[in-house]
């Protein structure tokens, strides 16, 4: 077995190298994943993943393991988001995730980073152990849903319009839950034009919205003004977009404490399929 000791950032790694290494690392993953270079570029743009803040474990020029980090601020980041960690099969069993973090966390702390966030599938026990050994702890439990939208009751008198430049200051007040990294407003904005937002308008007032990645049909966010809930507005939004995009849909990272959203998704035809832990380490 070749042991990897060369840990450095990913500034010299091409998108093609990253995507091929990602796919090899995730070839036997719990959830099937395959990223083309263009899909990986889109993911990196949306999650603000920066090569300079990411980590690779190298065997010469061969990338054997990686941690992709997004930043909360391009100039003076204080939070990193682990948007993907992988070790190709040939280099597993070397505790590389723990070793990469052991080497880089002191540097991150010196550079002003105060927290690192990530999500991990709750049944992925080896990854959870690796993160726990690196100092991470569980923050929230997220539920994930997918399926074919099957809505029966919608609100009358609702006009739905697509708006690529919505007033996020207003729409953010509709949220009951702090979104996970990939579902935050900043991520939705970076993901344009792949992700679009539709607004529900009633008597000239915006009363709800839904943001969806058109290619993957993944819902990034859905919320209704508190004064207009339980009137079928969210159903109307979901039905409209499902018809527009024509296919099964998914939504991930719904806080399990927000049972109302989970119940709504299930009655709309989306089925719970797995849970994730949000984990964090404070530096």
C-alpha positions in Angstrom: 0.0 0.0 0.0 1.2 3.5 -0.9 0.8 5.9 2.1 0.0 9.5 1.4 1.8 12.3 3.3 1.7 15.1 0.8 -1.2 17.3 1.8 -1.7 20.7 -0.1 -4.4 22.9 -1.4 -6.1 22.2 -4.8 -5.1 25.3 -6.7 -3.3 23.3 -9.3 -6.0 20.6 -9.7 -8.1 20.9 -12.9 -11.8 20.4 -12.9 -11.3 17.2 -14.9 -9.0 15.8 -12.3 -11.3 16.8 -9.5 -14.4 15.3 -11.2 -12.7 12.0 -12.1 -11.3 11.7 -8.5 -14.7 12.6 -7.1 -16.4 9.9 -9.2 -13.8 7.2 -8.3 -14.1 8.1 -4.6 -17.9 8.0 -4.7 -18.2 4.9 -7.0 -19.4 2.7 -4.1 -21.3 5.5 -2.2 -24.6 5.0 -0.4 -26.3 7.3 -2.9 -25.2 6.9 -6.5 -23.3 10.0 -7.6 -21.5 10.9 -10.9 -20.4 14.5 -11.6 -19.3 15.6 -15.1 -16.8 18.5 -15.1 -19.6 20.9 -15.9 -21.9 19.7 -13.1 -18.9 19.9 -10.7 -18.2 23.5 -11.9 -21.9 24.4 -11.2 -21.7 22.8 -7.7 -18.5 24.7 -6.9 -20.0 28.0 -8.1 -23.2 27.5 -6.1 -21.5 26.4 -2.9 -18.6 29.0 -3.4 -16.1 26.2 -3.3 -12.6 27.6 -3.6 -9.5 25.5 -4.5 -7.3 27.7 -2.3 -9.3 26.7 0.7 -9.7 23.0 -0.3 -7.3 20.1 0.6 -5.8 17.3 -1.5 -3.8 14.3 -0.5 -1.3 13.5 -3.3 0.9 10.7 -4.5 3.2 12.7 -6.7 0.8 14.3 -9.1 -2.0 11.8 -8.5 -4.9 13.1 -6.3 -5.9 10.3 -3.9 -8.2 12.2 -1.5 -9.8 15.6 -1.2 -11.9 17.9 0.9 -13.7 20.6 -1.1 -14.4 23.8 1.0 -16.7 26.7 0.2 -16.3 30.0 2.0 -18.9 32.4 3.4 -17.0 35.5 2.2 -14.5 35.8 -0.6 -12.4 38.5 1.1 -12.3 37.6 4.8 -14.0 34.2 5.3 -14.8 33.0 8.8 -16.8 29.9 7.9 -15.8 27.0 5.7 -18.3 24.5 4.2 -17.2 21.0 3.4 -19.1 20.4 0.2 -17.5 17.1 -0.6 -14.9 14.7 0.9 -13.7 11.6 -0.9 -10.9 9.0 -0.7 -10.4 6.7 -3.7 -10.4 3.0 -2.8 -6.7 2.5 -3.3 -5.8 4.9 -0.5 -8.5 4.1 2.1 -7.7 3.0 5.6 -5.0 5.7 6.2 -7.2 8.1 8.2 -6.6 10.7 5.4 -9.6 12.9 6.3 -8.4 13.2 9.9 -4.8 13.8 8.8 -5.8 16.5 6.2 -7.8 18.3 8.9 -5.0 17.9 11.5 -2.6 19.6 9.1 -4.9 22.4 7.8 -7.0 23.4 10.8 -4.2 25.3 12.5 -3.6 27.2 9.3 -7.4 27.9 8.9 -7.5 29.2 12.5 -4.5 31.4 11.8 -6.3 32.8 8.7 -9.4 33.8 10.7 -11.7 30.8 10.2 -13.9 30.2 13.2 -16.1 27.3 12.1 -16.3 24.5 9.5 -19.6 23.0 8.6 -20.6 19.8 6.7 -23.4 17.3 6.1 -23.0 13.6 6.2 -25.5 10.8 5.6 -26.6 9.4 9.0 -25.8 5.8 8.0 -22.3 6.6 6.8 -20.6 5.5 10.0 -17.0 5.5 8.8 -17.3 9.2 7.7 -19.0 10.2 10.9 -16.2 8.6 12.9 -13.6 10.4 10.8 -15.3 13.7 11.3 -15.8 13.2 15.0 -12.1 12.3 15.4 -11.4 15.6 13.7 -13.4 17.5 16.3 -16.8 17.8 14.6 -20.0 17.4 16.5 -23.6 17.0 15.4 -25.6 20.2 15.2 -28.9 19.3 13.4 -30.6 16.3 11.8 -31.9 16.9 8.3 -34.5 14.8 6.4 -34.5 14.4 2.6 -37.4 13.8 0.3 -38.0 12.9 -3.3 -40.8 11.7 -5.5 -43.5 12.7 -8.0 -45.5 15.7 -6.9 -49.2 14.8 -6.5 -51.1 17.8 -5.3 -54.9 17.9 -5.0 -55.8 21.1 -3.3 -54.4 24.5 -4.4 -55.3 28.1 -3.6 -57.7 30.0 -5.9 -56.9 33.5 -7.1 -53.1 32.9 -6.9 -50.9 34.1 -9.8 -47.5 32.4 -10.1 -44.7 34.2 -11.9 -41.0 33.4 -12.5 -38.7 36.0 -11.1 -34.9 35.8 -11.5 -34.3 38.8 -9.3 -36.7 38.5 -6.4 -36.6 40.7 -3.4 -34.8 38.4 -1.1 -35.0 40.8 1.8 -38.7 40.2 1.8 -38.7 36.5 0.9 -36.2 35.6 3.6 -38.8 36.8 6.2 -41.0 33.9 5.1 -38.5 31.2 6.3 -39.0 29.3 9.6 -35.8 27.4 9.3 -32.2 28.4 8.8 -31.3 26.8 5.5 -28.3 24.5 5.1 -25.4 25.9 3.0 -26.6 24.7 -0.5 -30.1 26.0 0.2 -29.1 29.5 1.4 -30.1 32.6 -0.5 -26.5 33.3 -1.4 -26.2 29.8 -2.9 -29.5 30.2 -4.8 -28.2 33.5 -6.2 -24.8 32.0 -7.2 -26.6 29.0 -8.9 -28.5 31.2 -11.4 -29.5 30.7 -14.1 -29.6 26.9 -13.4 -31.8 27.7 -10.4 -34.9 29.9 -10.7 -37.4 31.3 -8.3 -41.2 31.4 -8.8 -43.4 33.7 -6.6 -47.0 33.3 -5.6 -48.9 36.6 -5.9 -52.3 37.3 -4.2 -54.0 40.7 -4.7 -50.7 42.2 -5.9 -48.8 40.9 -2.8 -46.0 38.3 -2.9 -47.2 35.7 -0.4 -44.9 32.7 -1.2 -42.0 31.4 -3.3 -40.2 28.3 -4.5 -36.6 28.1 -5.8 -35.7 25.1 -7.9 -32.7 23.9 -9.8 -34.2 23.3 -13.2 -31.8 20.7 -14.3 -31.8 18.4 -11.3 -35.4 19.5 -10.2 -34.0 19.9 -6.7 -36.0 22.3 -4.6 -33.6 24.7 -2.9 -36.2 26.6 -0.8 -40.0 26.9 -0.4 -41.8 29.2 2.0 -45.1 31.1 2.5 -45.8 34.3 4.3 -46.9 33.4 7.9 -50.3 35.2 7.4 -51.1 33.2 4.3 -50.3 29.7 5.4 -52.7 26.7 5.2 -54.5 28.2 2.2 -52.9 26.0 -0.5 -50.3 28.5 -1.6 -47.3 26.1 -1.2 -49.3 23.4 -3.0 -50.0 25.8 -5.9 -46.3 26.6 -6.1 -45.2 23.0 -6.0 -47.8 21.9 -8.6 -47.0 24.7 -11.0 -43.2 24.0 -10.9 -43.7 20.3 -11.2 -45.7 20.8 -14.3 -43.2 23.3 -15.7 -40.2 21.0 -15.1 -42.1 17.7 -15.8 -40.5 15.1 -13.7 -39.8 13.8 -10.1 -38.5 16.3 -7.7 -36.4 16.3 -4.5 -35.6 18.5 -1.6 -32.8 17.8 1.0 -31.9 19.1 4.4 -35.2 19.8 6.0 -34.6 20.2 9.8 -36.3 17.3 11.5 -37.6 19.8 14.1 -39.7 21.5 11.4 -42.3 18.7 11.2 -44.8 20.9 9.5 -42.7 21.2 6.3 -42.0 17.4 6.4 -45.8 16.6 6.7 -46.5 19.1 3.8 -43.9 17.4 1.5 -45.3 13.9 2.2 -48.9 14.9 1.6 -47.7 16.5 -1.7 -46.2 13.1 -2.9 -42.6 13.4 -1.8 -41.3 10.5 0.3 -38.7 10.6 3.0 -35.6 8.6 1.8 -32.7 9.4 4.1 -31.4 11.6 6.9 -28.2 13.7 7.2 -26.4 15.1 10.1 -25.2 18.7 10.0 -21.9 18.7 11.8 -19.6 21.6 12.8 -16.2 22.2 14.4 -15.5 25.5 16.1 -11.9 26.7 15.8 
